[in-house]
Amino acid sequence: MAYDIDMIKKVYAQMAERVGKAREVVGKPLTLSEKILYSHLWDVEADKAYGRGKDYVNFSPDRIACQDATAQMALLQFMQAGKKKVEVPTTVHCDHLIQAKQGAKKDLKRANETSNEVFDFLGSVSNKYGIGFWKPGAGIIHQVVLENYAFPGGMMIGTDSHTVNAGGLGMVAVGVGGADAVDVMAGMPWELKFPKLIGVKLTGKLNGWTAAKDVILKVAGILTVKGGTGAIIEYFGEGAKSMSCTGKGTICNMGAEVGATTSTFGYDDSMERFLRATDRNDVADAANEVREHLTGDDEVYANPELYFDEVIEINLTELRPHLNGPFTPDLATPISEMKEKAKENDWPINVDWGLIGSCTNSSYEDLTRAASIAQQALDKNLKPKSDFGINPGSEQIRYTADRDGLLKIFEDLDATVFTNACGPCIGQWDRSDRKGEEKNTIVHSFNRNFSKRADGNPNTHAFVGSPEMVAAIAISGRLDFDPTRDKLINEDGEEVMLDEPKGIELPTNGFEVEDAGYVAPMEDGSGVEIKVAEDSERLELLTPFEPWDGENLLGAKLLIKAHGKCTTDHISMAGPWLRYRGHLDNISNNCLIGAVNAFNMKTNFVKSQLTGEYGGVPDTQREYKEKKIPTVVIGDHNYGEGSSREHAAMEPRHLGVKVVIVKSFARIHETNLKKQGMLGLTFDNESDYDLIQEDDTFNFIDLKDFAEGKPLTVEIVHSDGTKDVIKTNHTYNSNQIDWYKEGSALNLIKKLNA
Ligand code: SF4
């Protein structure tokens, strides 16, 4: 699978010096997170202590991973960068586009038919540009990364929010938008606000029914869905060392659910065991040589409140199993309190499905713990009351679990084993038992349980728990079943109890796989032809955006003045539009359709200054585009908050919007606009937002003098001929102004590479 041992050795060779230098400039002992961050600075040497939560810093990640839904636009953009190969080791994983319905074999066949075009495209681009390609069925991106590429002390980015899973193997691994990934693939730095640090001290030892999953379910209850925003969560203490590597992965995985930038653990014996079990003795040996740099300094963990911005302590011995939900992953309920809580809130008690899998909980250990419960159902003559669904995390896990008889245990209980892929976790689930929108309950071992996420039904109450708890609840069929004290009646009418789960951390006979599903790229891929059908609905090769003509922008018309919240979902909706993520023109038909028009408080209903008629935003904008009339979008506070998807900047750019003026931007979206060659401005005086009228024309009268730190003047001409002249600000530095001049950051990269 070609992990890059030379690259890993290089990272380790530099670590002592870089960590030492960082300790000097920071002037105190370092956390693990700081060691990784400072040893991955783009400018190589730390010359100052960065302000946590304040300074934007350029980093140099070691690896990139992309999943199939986000990789399409990322690779389409990379193809414009004029590079022969990616500059940083990269992999693409086909896991999101496979629907769970009838079981692995049939589902995979169907996915290969319906998304063949996309998989072929991703495969051939990977082959051409030196990217490792994991075929549909090979597994879920984050399990595959953990089993093959993650390494202690490394830094990676991935175009998926659960990239953070690799923290289980001691990485700083962060989910980013495609545009960020493309920069790094093309050899540019990756910018991140230096994170704050939250320390979680784990004491005691997990026991009985309590699993690693319960640690993060508890942390989510404490921090809530926003509590980790802008921070790295670093776990330490004896309790951390006592847990398996994949258990640590589960905890880091769900750090995304508290908004954390990422989570991580220091290198320990469990990680060494995992590296050796996954055939990476050389990585374990190399890590052992720099062990002291792969964990926080002793003084930090002895007095964590002096070094972290916030400290949480959890005693694993006392921790009890939890179920979190419904509708939000931070609503934490100890299983012992579920009876009252469910009654109080009128949550449906009968459980329809127990789903085990996702990148969060599909390790070998997870399957063995869940199977030890399932086996008891067979032994004690219990018939499961709920349906069972299993998604193994990778083909390696599936093959090994099958060899070791684990899957047979579930199959003997009539479970459906779905493809090694995301499936129900991302709504790729053709659920047959409920077609209407009745209130119902499911339990799963995934990470997210937002309304409609698994099956599209807003009345499905989804609860998140450990795989063994999901197994127990699925057998009982009841949400309020507490296996630590409740009895079940078996098919013979006898009362029985389930014994505590038993797990096997790593397969006794080692991992095994016949075909892991990996395709290595050609050494020289220059001859590989990328084929995209002219009439394809799902893929479209990108045309470079036009460079700036160097003139002032005059006569721009208002497209929409957005009222209130305007997130990336309002600008570029997800759901059914996922299908068009690789086709810029088709997905542009969702451009700003969720934004509320400030003049009539309706969505997707704006006035055309060409006809005086009202219509949808994309259609109206396409008319302006056809007539080559530039347009402006006006927004409120925190415009573009939400995901980092670059489509929210590319779509308006593609349709001919030239400028976005807002009260304030969400930073990532502002950067995305800059990267795509758009002008993103903020009102100097916020109340100028109120001056904007429906028929306004905008003249940017000093754009010719566009320069770093210099505000721009905008003349607003109203339909009655009156004018307002306002000042707007921007945050473009000279390099970003070059992006604007060239039409996009990619155009500039291409020019520099020519
Ligand atoms: Fe995302 Fe779920 Fe797939 Fe994990 S399993 S990568 S959370 S969709």
Boltz pocket constraint, residues with backbone or C-beta under 6 A from the ligand:
constraints:
  - pocket:
      binder: B
      contacts: [[A, 95], [A, 140], [A, 141], [A, 142], [A, 160], [A, 162], [A, 358], [A, 359], [A, 360], [A, 421], [A, 422], [A, 425], [A, 426], [A, 446], [A, 447]]
      max_distance: 6.0
